[in-house]
Amino acid sequence: MPNSMELLTLEHVSPETLRHNVSHVLECLSKNCYENSPPARLIAVTKTVAPEVVNLLKPLNILDIGENRAQVAMPKMPRIEKDFRLHWIGRLQTNKVKYIIDSVYMLHTLDRLSLAQEVQRRAAESGRVIPTLVQVNISGEEQKGGMPPEEVLPFLRQMRDFSNIRIKGLMSIMPARAASEELTALFRGMRRLFEQLRIEAVDGVEMQELSMGMSGDYELAAREGATMVRIGTALYQPHAQ
């Protein structure tokens, strides 16, 4: 395997491995739908893989990809086929907005007013309206990005004046080593917040997407109401079961 600074290439991830793992994940999502909703959408986290591996996702009809570091993602983009939709899933520094604004399809990690102001400014300069999710720190972990749940509604009301940002929903990252009971409670808390904000019907806000769940907990996240799951490791490991 490559060291932590290298990207996984076709030497590490075969087309057959990727095909098998994608099929497995999609099957699990189809079996873990929330109420009568369609299966959660797979966002393939590609931050650890090289462009030639990313491109193998296209024949599998996986076109939504997630990246989190501008210095890694931007050099890859010219070598990634144009049909892919780039989701920004990592905490974004304001000074990095200018590097991604023309490439990003959806920003998942809007978590503060200063970032909203910079995204608005750069998007206006580029003539774009950026679909965006507000990141919520549902677990209260100090090291996590995202705003406390009680601050989300006031923040959404501020967003009415940001014409180049279109709020589409919420995103959250769960604790890495939480027990299933804790995760269930946190996922349910996010879904309740999502539904409450949908009822609030803030002008200019469309509560359509709830991005939560990763390789270790995506089935639970899907059952509890995620509309998107962000999965990396489970797609590229040699023997996903």
Summary of the structure (lengths in Angstrom):
residues: 241
radius of gyration: 17.4
end to end distance: 19.7
largest distance: 50.1
contacts: 769
relative contact order: 0.16
helix: 41%
strand: 20%
